[in-house]
Amino acid sequence: MNRRNIKEEDAVTHVIEFTIALTVFVIILQAFTSSMNFRIGIDLNKNDNNIVMAREVISELTGSQGSIGSSTNWEDNEFGTGVVQLRNGTTVGILNANGEIDSDKCSSLSKFPYYPLKEELGVTEQLRIEVQTLVPKETVCLWGGNPNTATVSFESQRYLLYNDGTKTVPALLTVTIYEGDTPTSNLYLTEVMYSPQNNGFDYEWVEFYNPNDIAIFVSSWTIADDDQKDNIVSSENEIITIPAKSIGILTSSPSTFRETYLDYNYVFSVEDVAIGNGLGSTETILLSKNSYNDAFSYTSEDGADGNGKSLARECYDCSEWNEAISSPGTL
């Protein structure tokens, strides 16, 4: 075979190899493109569903005054206490009889824990509900999670009038459906009455605060001193909660607390006759759930030892505690 024929055969071989390589590349590219189109199709469908979901929540919230049974005053009830409760077939509408956003109904969203209200509104992703007045620009109602770190989020908005009980102003209702983290659910110790002037464990109490934008189930938490841990219980085995931005009180005797200090809604009992083993003059108090806890350690040298005062935190998550005039129920 001469040199010319060898070159021609080599050229043909190169063409065949190139053709095969190109074919394989095209097949891989087509497979990749098909896979991407399929994935994009899923995402587009999911996104469409989330957009529809946000619009449906808007429609639910602004479709009526809401109701429990035949009563439209659902906001007067609690999620976790009372004979009639928000979790028993509540229709969640935030309008008044004039079709304006009612401030009391809107604020009462804070009584709902996260998952029950999501379920009531038919939401399968994360949810945030916000009402903001236009002039002045101010958030007057907020419930749910924080979409700022979400990978994907969708908003539906509606302009309405907001009635705060004295005046009516333009406002914007925004519902956000997003994919991201669930809201935080930490509680914080804020005040301790460890050495009351009245003798007896019934007069001791511990105050805590829920800084979150959703209600928190209290019945899953415990309170402990250096010697003993107690579950937080309800007097009638109810599912007890603390609303968003609200203060709770823990004591061995809610009735004694209300008679002595304050007639207050969110007073919860511990399972024994005392908080822990009774609050001594030197203690570490621990409010905990699962792996989370908020702790406060004190001695009688910190003050409030039998003088009618309490030890109070300067802010709900500050490290500083000081002797103060007791003010349960007030942050």
C-alpha atoms as one frame of an Amber mdcrd trajectory, in Angstrom:
protein
   0.000   0.000   0.000   1.461   3.350  -0.982   1.767   6.389   1.247  -1.178
   8.158  -0.421  -3.590   5.316   0.351  -2.414   5.217   3.981  -3.117   8.966
   4.363  -6.576   8.542   2.843  -7.398   5.688   5.235  -6.136   7.760   8.192
  -8.312  10.647   7.069 -11.358   8.380   6.825 -10.618   6.971  10.295 -10.386
  10.480  11.754 -13.690  11.431  10.143 -15.373   8.331  11.565 -13.930   8.968
  15.032 -14.995  12.597  14.908 -18.488  11.611  13.750 -18.827   9.090  16.556
 -17.581  11.593  19.126 -19.947  14.269  17.813 -22.857  11.834  17.896 -22.102
  10.848  21.484 -21.823  14.524  22.451 -25.159  15.350  20.812 -26.834  12.404
  22.563 -25.438  13.509  25.932 -26.452  17.116  25.261 -29.963  16.077  24.283
 -30.256  13.921  27.391 -29.018  16.770  29.587 -31.357  19.267  27.893 -34.322
  16.921  28.264 -33.492  16.411  31.914 -33.247  20.162  32.475 -36.507  20.784
  30.661 -38.172  18.149  32.803 -36.761  19.715  35.981 -37.744  23.224  34.867
 -41.194  21.922  34.146 -41.473  20.631  37.726 -40.246  23.926  39.124 -42.614
  25.943  36.943 -45.549  23.832  38.067 -44.501  24.173  41.707 -44.029  27.917
  41.334 -47.457  28.254  39.742 -48.944  26.332  42.668 -47.214  28.607  45.173
 -48.501  31.718  43.406 -52.029  30.307  43.460 -51.572  29.349  47.128 -50.624
  32.925  48.055 -53.687  34.291  46.243 -55.946  31.774  47.970 -54.649  32.827
  51.399 -55.384  36.467  50.512 -58.911  35.466  49.471 -59.448  33.464  52.666
 -58.272  36.266  54.952 -60.233  38.990  53.171 -63.303  36.965  52.253 -65.210
  37.474  55.498 -65.158  38.480  59.155 -64.314  34.886  60.014 -66.244  32.824
  62.521 -66.387  30.122  65.158 -69.736  28.449  64.716 -72.286  31.243  64.372
 -70.103  33.897  66.043 -67.934  36.245  63.994 -65.983  37.324  67.100 -63.422
  34.544  66.787 -60.688  36.910  67.972 -62.119  36.848  71.519 -61.061  33.213
  71.954 -57.716  31.579  72.656 -55.982  28.796  70.753 -55.084  26.759  73.789
 -57.489  27.682  76.601 -61.185  28.059  77.165 -64.283  26.079  76.202 -64.398
  27.573  72.697 -60.960  27.522  71.122 -59.494  28.855  67.897 -58.397  25.419
  66.823 -61.972  24.073  66.761 -63.152  24.837  63.209 -62.259  28.508  63.032
 -62.763  30.399  59.767 -59.959  32.956  59.804 -61.212  36.197  58.272 -59.701
  39.569  59.237 -62.374  42.003  57.975 -64.961  43.943  59.949 -68.583  44.380
  58.882 -67.571  47.282  56.601 -65.018  45.247  54.643 -62.019  46.890  56.341
 -59.128  45.052  58.009 -60.065  44.826  61.680 -57.115  45.517  63.989 -58.288
  43.088  66.678 -58.817  40.231  64.214 -55.505  40.919  62.536 -53.650  41.031
  65.866 -55.325  37.799  66.946 -53.437  35.893  64.270 -50.678  36.004  66.897
 -52.632  33.435  68.940 -52.109  30.756  66.302 -49.072  28.436  66.347 -47.358
  28.060  63.004 -48.491  24.716  61.634 -52.155  24.830  62.713 -52.805  28.128
  60.921 -50.872  27.000  57.852 -53.034  23.899  57.747 -56.213  25.929  58.231
 -55.219  28.145  55.285 -54.160  25.189  53.115 -50.480  26.175  52.876 -47.861
  23.466  52.313 -44.761  25.722  52.081 -43.561  28.386  54.558 -45.890  31.340
  55.188 -45.750  34.983  56.220 -48.689  37.386  56.622 -48.100  41.123  56.978
 -50.347  44.191  57.090 -48.599  47.505  56.575 -50.223  50.944  56.671 -49.187
  53.263  53.859 -49.139  56.635  55.662 -47.353  56.340  57.988 -45.568  53.273
  56.632 -45.817  50.915  59.570 -46.261  47.175  60.061 -49.353  46.797  62.225
 -49.823  43.043  61.915 -47.226  40.325  61.339 -47.447  36.545  61.603 -45.302
  33.670  60.326 -41.759  33.086  59.162 -38.988  35.226  57.700 -38.548  34.895
  53.906 -35.395  37.059  53.758 -33.124  34.003  53.541 -35.513  31.959  51.399
 -34.296  30.315  48.208 -37.589  31.071  46.437 -40.515  33.260  47.528 -43.783
  34.484  46.024 -45.985  37.374  47.131 -49.633  38.193  46.683 -50.848  41.625
  47.746 -54.105  43.480  48.179 -54.806  47.108  49.098 -57.494  47.569  51.745
 -58.504  49.982  54.470 -57.222  49.260  57.973 -59.376  50.203  60.967 -57.486
  50.525  64.259 -60.662  51.218  66.252 -60.419  55.002  66.045 -59.515  55.757
  62.442 -59.318  54.116  59.022 -56.174  54.337  56.874 -55.022  52.740  53.589
 -53.015  49.559  54.077 -51.353  46.755  52.142 -51.887  43.084  52.969 -48.995
  40.903  51.783 -48.974  37.113  51.848 -45.623  35.466  51.142 -45.200  31.797
  50.291 -41.553  30.752  50.396 -39.151  27.842  50.548 -36.827  28.170  53.499
 -36.464  27.763  57.254 -39.392  27.520  59.643 -39.748  30.339  62.197 -37.792
  30.244  65.431 -39.643  29.121  68.552 -37.436  30.016  71.535 -38.771  31.321
  74.839 -36.826  33.482  77.321 -36.861  33.954  81.090 -37.517  37.602  81.966
 -38.429  37.932  85.669 -38.225  35.809  88.836 -40.039  36.172  92.168 -37.981
  33.766  94.277 -38.479  35.153  97.796 -41.975  36.643  98.083 -43.107  38.527
 101.183 -45.989  36.053 101.528 -44.617  32.713 102.696 -45.259  29.642 100.565
 -44.420  28.140  97.202 -47.745  29.331  95.778 -46.471  32.925  95.798 -43.323
  32.204  93.804 -43.439  32.759  90.057 -41.277  32.911  86.963 -42.045  35.122
  83.971 -41.092  34.253  80.390 -41.469  35.925  76.998 -42.270  34.774  73.462
 -40.498  37.187  71.054 -41.499  35.240  67.939 -44.119  36.184  65.340 -46.117
  33.014  66.031 -47.691  31.430  69.102 -45.640  28.716  70.829 -46.887  25.510
  72.460 -46.040  25.880  76.158 -47.118  22.388  77.189 -43.989  20.867  75.601
 -41.598  22.917  77.787 -40.158  22.290  81.272 -39.003  24.531  84.104 -36.296
  23.432  86.562 -34.281  24.656  89.524 -31.085  23.102  90.893 -32.951  20.121
  92.335 -35.982  19.261  90.232 -37.516  19.573  86.764 -41.254  20.129  86.216
 -43.467  19.890  83.194 -45.679  22.868  82.407 -49.288  21.688  82.554 -52.790
  23.044  82.146 -55.534  22.785  84.751 -57.854  20.958  82.353 -55.364  19.049
  80.201 -55.713  21.566  77.377 -53.139  22.279  74.702 -51.719  25.503  76.112
 -49.931  28.158  74.050 -48.408  31.602  74.492 -49.235  34.094  71.697 -46.597
  35.926  69.688 -44.921  38.866  71.450 -46.594  37.876  74.738 -45.590  37.207
  78.332 -46.351  34.035  80.283 -46.230  33.288  83.998 -45.234  29.962  85.586
 -46.372  29.215  89.119 -47.558  26.316  91.258 -50.907  28.076  91.834 -52.387
  30.216  89.031 -55.365  31.128  91.253 -53.075  32.449  94.013 -51.064  34.416
  91.470 -54.196  36.058  90.040 -55.526  36.932  93.496 -52.193  38.262  94.773
 -50.479  39.837  91.794 -52.470  40.134  88.582 -55.593  38.742  86.897 -53.792
  37.668  83.733 -54.670  35.306  80.870 -51.388  33.488  80.378 -50.649  32.007
  83.788 -49.557  28.366  83.606 -49.097  25.751  86.281 -46.215  23.392  86.977
 -46.968  19.747  87.684 -45.911  19.747  91.363 -46.635  21.852  94.441 -43.678
  24.142  93.706 -41.497  25.416  90.879 -38.696  22.881  90.911 -38.115  22.076
  94.581 -39.144  25.580  95.618 -37.021  28.585  94.660 -34.209  29.017  97.154
 -31.886  31.975  97.716 -29.275  30.432  95.387 -30.543  28.764  92.244 -30.102
  28.159  88.553 -33.471  28.281  86.786 -33.727  26.509  83.457 -36.534  26.913
  80.900 -36.042  24.231  78.284 -37.374  22.209  75.388 -35.387  19.410  73.730
 -31.807  20.689  73.251 -32.666  24.386  73.782 -32.633  26.074  77.166 -32.558
  29.545  78.663 -30.857  29.686  82.062 -30.623  32.225  84.886 -28.432  31.844
  87.966 -28.724  34.069  91.048 -27.887  34.349  94.742 -29.436  36.432  97.525
 -26.627  38.953  97.002 -28.296  39.890  93.705 -31.209  41.372  95.691 -34.962
  40.790  95.891 -34.518  38.552  98.948 -37.790  38.880 100.846 -38.302  42.596
 100.182 -41.230  42.235  97.762 -39.091  42.933  94.724 -38.049  40.588  91.914
 -35.048  39.946  89.712 -35.711  41.130  86.164 -33.874  41.016  82.860 -33.048
  44.340  81.198 -34.310  42.992  77.855 -35.618  39.573  76.924 -32.274  38.329
  75.591 -29.894  40.509  77.619 -27.390  38.909  79.965 -27.953  41.516  82.715
 -30.456  40.930  85.536 -31.194  43.420  88.332 -33.414  43.847  91.353 -36.628
  45.608  90.316 -40.132  46.464  91.431 -42.059  43.362  90.480 -44.074  43.803
  87.289 -45.396  40.431  86.119 -47.006  40.559  82.692 -45.014  43.655  81.674
 -41.792  43.328  79.700
